[in-house]
Amino acid sequence: MNLKGRWMLLGILVFILFCGIAAVFGFFRPSLKTFADPDGTKMKFKTEGADFLVYGESEQWNEMFVKGVNLGATVPGHFPGEFPVTEEDYLRWFKQIDEMGANVIRLYTVHNPVFYSAIVKYNRDKGDDPLYFMQGIWSPEEQLIEQQDAYAENIQQMFKDEISKAVAAVYGDVTVEAKDGVSSGKYKANAGKYLMAWHVGTEWDPSMVKNTNEKHKDTPRYNGTYFSGTADASPFENWLAALLDYTAAEEQKYGWQHPITFTNWVTTDVLEHPGEPLYEEDMVSVDARHVQPVNWDAGYFATYHVYPYYPDFFRTDKNLRTIADEEGGYNTYKAYLRKLKAKFTDMPIIVTEYGVPSSMGISHHGPGGRDQGGHNEQEQGEINVSLTRDIYDEGYSGAILFMWQDEWFKKTWNTMPFEIPADRRPYWLNVLTNEKMFGVLAMLPGKEEVLAIDGNLSDWSELPEGEAKRWEGKAAGVENMQMTHDEAYLYIGMELDQPFDPKKSKLYIGVDTIEGGEKPLKELAGRSLEGGGLETLIELGKDRESQVTIAPTYDFHKRLYGKEGYGMLPEDEDKKAQGKDQNGNSASFNPWKLGISLKMNPPDTRFFHPFVDETVGYLKRGFTHPEAKDFNSLAAWQYQGNVVEMRIPWMLLGFADPSSLQVIDYRPLQDRRSFQTATTDGIRLVPWMTDRASIGDADDSEALNGSDDGEELRLHTIDPYTWEPWETVRYSERLKKSYYAMKQLFTEIPDIRNKQKDQ
């Protein structure tokens, strides 16, 4: 080979080597196609008319359907302001969200720098198919509610500061000093090309909006560089236009434009709801049509949080009974979506929150069984899929499900009075609080990976030594009983002296947690209970017989909503005789209930709004292992042969905070609204078996006589089951059945709606 040939060969080898190095270091990674204006401003997304568009590989603008999930900033054991999520968490979640078929993650607020570096890292090799995010910007919500004036100088400055922080954080161009409750750190990763849109603000308090409009009625129309208010804009809408304009100006510094929206919800929508009983739910509108982009090529769109059970007009407004459902009722959710979409003919509209939780507890009823709670994972998936289809079929530009992960710190109005102290909510999972369990990623309590409720106690042997304790008492028909616990449940495993048959017998376990209590004479069926009384009673039998009931004098529900508290219970229910004997003991305990809707009358409401409650103490029999044929995520007990196994939610046993051993006590409510707690020394359990032949299905008077078999149950001789308070939690993750239901639908719905727009 001559010298020239050798040099050519050497050049080829060097080129090959360079290509290899380039591949290793990512120089030839697939790139993301973006559109550039003549002035160099970049865009990946924009709006046009009623369409939300994405710039594709073919260098064309295509109509897009946004599919996503809302992502929280925390994990069990933490409040969101602690920002405990790690890069490992984010990368794992991004992959699962991507595989679910979602194309966007919505954030409510600025996360710590690790989110932005993680999304860049995850998308590095994904070319033109990355996982995008929609950046929310949190408003000064507490100050807005407290001051009732959006134009207050401190509020406007706080909001602008947060906008500036959010924009700089996305583009990796800020260092934020550490401060309790907010994200902070060095933001160095530029994630701007993976941003889909800006989502400014939070759900607006209607009284604040109304007061702002009245107080500033002479405020002139806002005329900005990028966004302005229209001639019809209210003072509050002009305030929003100014903030969107400020957001655009901040982003323009970085040479990018993205579509912008502000948060809105049904309470401040643009429709009238004559069937809504509460004035504040139809008090005022915040209209996205009254804000317009004037020099923002990326455009602007409307968003709403729309759930099928709130406000109450989804149940009460006859104007929404226009679309029949498959159950013989009406799909008021779809009817609402249709009415709302008809108002937005010239701009895209996306539902950025919707869904139902997979919780035992429930706090609102929705038509067609679309309640806020009371669903297992399969039912949650079926409902979420149906809601998504409604959104897609009605021509919306996107659907962002609430939510990705379960959030233990959350609260719900109807269990808040019983969760004491409130600042310990993240340390335990109250399955009666539905807000905690909206996720499609389950955040499971510590023992759920080990103990499956299946009527087989072999897995109990896998628990670390000392975590299960044997019951040392004696009871007829009970050979052995052991207990353990985690952040959500008290677990009980029992071995009886003969196979359990709910058709022939019932199993009772009395629960004593605090001094006081009562004796359920009917269920005792002639037995005597010595050494104290019971707060609650676990009953296992046929179907709806299986439940936790509560002593009438201890009954949270009756105390809060009866004459001692709000006075909303029907008089006959609040005062009805409990069949007490001469010693004041009750014939039977009460069902464990939660309030679902409060009683309200005109003039406070448009029309009478009755008190509604729901029995939530029912214990469903099933299997909790996800691979089981009869899997039910809400299953509380199961039996096989002579083995009975159960897990009982803490609150059903009277606990206000199991992590600090706090139980609701018997003292009168403070100010007729607030419970007090006491520290328990543990749980005393007393079991007994009753043959149905001995109690029959007769009336209370006959049942009081019972079998008179003379068995004596002694509470005072039983050592309580107790534990050390905990400050850290153990939890595990599992994709719910609802995740796979959403995955099937999201992968069926195309990202692109097969429309191309000219440049």
Secondary structure, 3 states (H helix, E strand, C coil): CCHHHHHHHHHHHHHHHHHHHHHHHCCCCCCCCCEECCCCCEECEEEECCEEEEECCCCCEEEECEEEEEECCCCCCCCHHHCCCCHHHHHHHHHHHHHCCCCEEEECCCCCHHHHHHHHHHHCCCCCCCCEEEEEECCCHHHHHHHCCCCCHHHHHHHHHHHHHHHHHHCCCEEECCCCCCCCEEECCCCHHHEEEEEECCCCCHHHHHHHHHHCCCCCCCECCCEEECCCCCHHHHHHHHHHHHHHHHHHCCCECCCEEECCEHHHCCCCCCCCCEHHHHCCCCCHHHEEECCCCCCECEEEECECCECCHHHHCHHHCCCECCCCCECHHHHHHHHHHHCCCCCCEEEEECCCCCCCCECCCCHHHCCCECCCHHHHHHHHHHHHHHHHHCCCCEEEECCCECCCCCCCCCCHHHCCCHHHHHHCCCCCCHHHHCCCEEEEECCCCCCCCCCCCHHHHHCCCCCCEECCCCECCEEEEEEEECCCEEEEEEEECCCCCCCCEEEEEEEECCCCCECCHHHHCCCEEECCCECEEEEECCHHHCEEEECCCCCHHHHHHCCCCCCCCCHHHHHCCCCCCCCCCCCCCEECEEEEECCECCCCECCCECCEEEECCECEECECCCCCCCECCCEEEEEECCEEEEEEEHHHHCEEEHHHCEEECCCCCECCCECCEEECCCEEEEEEEEEHHHHCCCCHHHHHHCCCCCCEEECCCCCCECCCCCCCCCEEEEECHHHHHHHHHHHHCCCEEEEEECC
